[in-house]
Amino acid sequence: MAFPGGAYSSGTSSFQNSGSGSEGDRNMNLNMNHMQVNITDQKKRKRMQSNRESARRSRMKKQQHMEGLSAQIEELKKENNQISTNVGITTQMYLNVESENAILRVQMAELSNRLQSLNDIIQYIESSNSLFQETDQLFNDCGFLDTWSSFPVNQPIMASNDMLMY
């Protein structure tokens, strides 16, 4: 048998099965059944209220978690932008240094070539000086320079008219 609360009690079976019983017993059985239904309804309402509260707390907790994740996303985006900016600046500085190094390498190669050329000139001059010194020594040993040394070095040479005709 169904009652207004929508619950079914096992106490009704004794009411249906007993053919003999007084009106008072029936009323008492109905009251007991009604009390059992009320207790069951109260438990059901309490459980539903508890479930609603639990669901509300769960939704609040989920919302707080989502807000925390959203804040973390924003923070990570800012950090990512800063890192990207720093990488861009560092890359530009690296490219500038590489460019400067390339220029310095070219200058170093040019200066090395100049130094090598100057060293070659110095070596040539030194070898030429030693050759002249050997030649001077040869002339001195032969007495050739002694003959020429009697001529004045910074004196003009005079020529006669007879010499100019030829």
matplotlib code that plots the C-alpha trace (Angstrom):
import matplotlib.pyplot as plt

x = [0.0, 1.3, 1.3, 1.3, 5.1, 5.6, 7.2, 6.0, 6.2, 6.4, 4.0, 1.1, 1.3, 0.1, -2.8, -3.9, -3.4, -5.2, -8.9, -9.8, -8.8, -10.3, -10.6, -8.0, -5.5, -5.9, -5.5, -2.5, -1.0, -1.8, -0.1, 2.9, 3.1, 2.7, 5.5, 7.8, 7.0, 7.7, 11.0, 12.0, 11.0, 13.0, 16.0, 15.5, 15.2, 18.2, 20.2, 19.1, 20.1, 23.4, 24.0, 23.0, 25.5, 28.2, 27.5, 27.6, 31.0, 32.3, 31.2, 32.8, 36.0, 36.0, 35.4, 38.3, 40.5, 39.6, 40.2, 43.6, 44.5, 43.4, 45.6, 48.5, 47.9, 48.0, 51.2, 52.8, 51.8, 53.5, 56.6, 56.6, 56.4, 59.3, 61.4, 60.6, 61.6, 64.8, 65.6, 65.0, 67.3, 69.9, 69.7, 70.1, 73.1, 74.6, 74.1, 75.8, 78.8, 79.0, 79.0, 81.6, 83.7, 83.5, 84.7, 87.6, 88.5, 88.7, 90.8, 93.1, 93.6, 94.4, 96.8, 98.4, 99.0, 100.5, 102.7, 103.9, 104.6, 106.6, 108.5, 109.3, 110.5, 112.7, 114.1, 114.8, 116.6, 118.6, 119.6, 120.4, 122.5, 124.5, 125.0, 126.2, 128.5, 130.0, 130.5, 132.0, 134.4, 135.3, 136.1, 138.1, 140.0, 141.0, 141.9, 139.4, 137.7, 141.0, 141.5, 138.2, 138.3, 140.8, 138.1, 136.1, 132.6, 130.6, 132.5, 131.0, 132.7, 133.9, 133.8, 135.7, 134.3, 136.3, 134.5, 131.1, 131.7, 131.7]
y = [0.0, 3.5, 6.3, 10.1, 10.2, 7.8, 5.2, 1.7, 0.1, -3.5, -3.0, -2.9, -6.5, -7.4, -5.0, -6.6, -10.2, -9.8, -10.2, -9.8, -6.8, -3.9, -0.4, 0.9, -1.6, -0.5, 3.1, 2.4, 0.4, 3.3, 5.8, 3.6, 3.2, 6.9, 7.6, 5.1, 6.9, 10.3, 9.0, 7.5, 10.8, 12.8, 10.5, 10.8, 14.6, 14.8, 12.6, 14.8, 17.9, 16.4, 15.4, 19.0, 20.5, 18.0, 18.8, 22.6, 22.2, 20.1, 22.8, 25.5, 23.5, 22.9, 26.6, 27.6, 25.0, 26.4, 30.0, 28.9, 27.2, 30.3, 32.5, 30.1, 30.2, 34.0, 33.9, 31.4, 33.4, 36.5, 34.4, 32.9, 36.4, 37.6, 34.6, 35.1, 38.7, 37.8, 35.1, 37.8, 40.3, 37.6, 36.4, 40.0, 40.5, 37.2, 38.2, 41.6, 39.9, 37.4, 40.3, 42.1, 38.9, 38.5, 42.1, 41.5, 38.3, 40.1, 42.9, 40.3, 38.6, 41.9, 42.9, 39.5, 39.9, 43.3, 42.0, 39.2, 41.6, 43.9, 40.9, 39.9, 43.4, 43.4, 40.0, 41.2, 44.3, 42.3, 39.8, 42.7, 44.4, 41.3, 41.0, 44.6, 44.1, 41.1, 43.1, 46.0, 43.5, 42.1, 45.5, 46.4, 43.2, 43.9, 47.5, 48.8, 51.1, 52.6, 54.0, 55.6, 56.9, 59.6, 61.3, 64.0, 62.7, 65.9, 68.0, 68.8, 67.3, 69.8, 69.1, 71.0, 72.2, 69.6, 66.9, 68.2, 67.9, 64.2]
z = [0.0, -0.9, 1.6, 1.0, 1.5, -1.4, 0.8, 1.4, 4.8, 5.6, 8.5, 6.1, 5.3, 8.9, 8.4, 5.2, 6.4, 9.7, 9.2, 12.8, 14.7, 16.3, 14.9, 17.5, 16.3, 12.8, 13.7, 15.8, 12.9, 10.5, 12.9, 13.3, 9.5, 9.1, 11.7, 9.9, 6.6, 8.3, 9.7, 6.3, 4.6, 7.1, 6.5, 2.7, 3.0, 5.2, 2.8, -0.2, 1.7, 2.6, -1.0, -2.2, 0.3, -0.8, -4.5, -3.7, -1.9, -4.8, -7.2, -5.1, -4.8, -8.5, -9.2, -6.9, -8.5, -12.0, -10.8, -9.4, -12.7, -14.7, -12.5, -13.0, -16.8, -16.7, -14.7, -16.9, -20.0, -18.5, -17.7, -21.2, -22.7, -20.5, -21.5, -25.2, -24.9, -23.2, -25.9, -28.6, -26.9, -26.3, -29.9, -31.1, -28.9, -30.1, -33.7, -33.0, -31.3, -34.2, -36.7, -34.7, -34.6, -38.3, -38.8, -36.4, -38.2, -41.5, -39.9, -38.3, -41.6, -43.3, -40.6, -40.7, -44.4, -43.9, -41.2, -43.4, -46.2, -43.8, -42.5, -46.1, -46.9, -43.7, -44.7, -48.2, -46.9, -44.4, -47.1, -49.5, -46.8, -46.2, -50.0, -50.1, -47.2, -48.9, -52.1, -50.2, -48.5, -51.9, -53.3, -50.2, -50.5, -54.1, -53.5, -56.0, -53.7, -52.6, -56.0, -56.2, -52.7, -53.7, -55.8, -54.1, -53.6, -53.5, -56.0, -59.4, -62.5, -65.0, -68.6, -71.3, -74.6, -76.5, -74.7, -75.5, -79.3, -79.3]

ax = plt.figure().add_subplot(projection="3d")
ax.plot(x, y, z, "-o")
ax.set_aspect("equal")
plt.show()
